[in-house]
């Protein structure tokens, strides 16, 4: 479940008032609901600011499930492993601290599919919300991290050029 809107908006407001956010901020995974989006819009108006851009990374559900079910983590130090790209040692022990390497409960297929259903119900409507405001850019998030990073930078750079 999501953190209550009032709590998350209070945290966001506190951060945006910080000296390190005076030039702007990037939200990752926020807002997640239409109510949070409305709350953010009101908050930004009070702070004499605005949202400039919204990017949605789109990946097919089956690819998300495959990526996340392959994740593993050390129960001791949190070191990340991946069955495909960074496999853990055969003995199941972390190379960093010797801790046991596990699959987190939220990286199991049933949990992931439930999270995707919650996303479609609560977060997907934000695409229409931000598209209607001319802020939404959809990016194919199925590719290498470098390729996706390049796409994101291009959108941000193009937006910055248009804003000048």
LINPEGI-V280838 format. One record per pair of residues at least 12 apart in sequence whose C-alpha atoms are under 8 Angstrom apart, sorted by sequence separation. I is the first residue (numbers start at 1). J is the second residue. If there is no record, write none. Layout:
i,j
I,J
I,J
This chain:
i,j
70,82
71,83
139,151
70,83
88,101
139,152
70,84
79,94
72,88
79,96
137,155
74,93
77,96
74,94
77,97
76,97
76,98
77,99
76,99
75,99
76,100
74,99
75,100
74,100
75,101
9,36
74,101
75,102
73,101
74,102
72,101
73,102
5,35
9,39
13,43
72,102
73,103
5,36
9,40
72,103
73,104
71,103
72,104
9,43
69,103
71,107
70,107
69,107
68,107
69,108
68,108
69,109
65,109
68,112
65,112
65,113
61,116
56,127
54,130
63,142
56,136
58,138
54,135
55,136
56,137
57,138
58,139
59,140
53,135
54,136
55,137
56,138
57,139
58,140
59,141
60,142
52,135
53,136
54,137
55,138
56,139
57,140
58,141
59,142
53,137
55,139
57,141
58,142
34,122
33,122
34,123
37,126
32,122
33,123
32,123
34,125
33,125
34,126
33,126
32,126
34,129
53,159
